Amino acid sequence: MSEPLALPKCGSVRPPEALLTPDPLLHVQDDDLQVRVSFIVGADGSVHSAFVLDSGGPGADQLVLRAVRFWRYRPALCNGVPTDSEALVKFRIP
């Protein structure tokens, strides 16, 4: 039986930094709209695997997903090496 693969441990971690993240709901005129999205910020700084956790309805969900896929980040660092990281973002119109 072989040993499981060792996962790298991060002694020094820097979370991803937003570079380009325009608000997709800036011009939406809907009361009490809320959309929560999960995605991966890749080691290349782009967004991957975005999906809706809490829906604001089909139109708002699609608007948010389309915008989030074009967001750009400075990637997270694990011991100085760019790495994938998970992100959660909540969009809300009070």
Secondary structure, 3 states (H helix, E strand, C coil): CCCCCCCCCCCCEECCEEEECCCCCCCCCCCCEEEEEEEEECCCCEEEEEEEEECCCHHHHHHHHHHHCCCEEECEEECCEEECEEEEEEEEEC
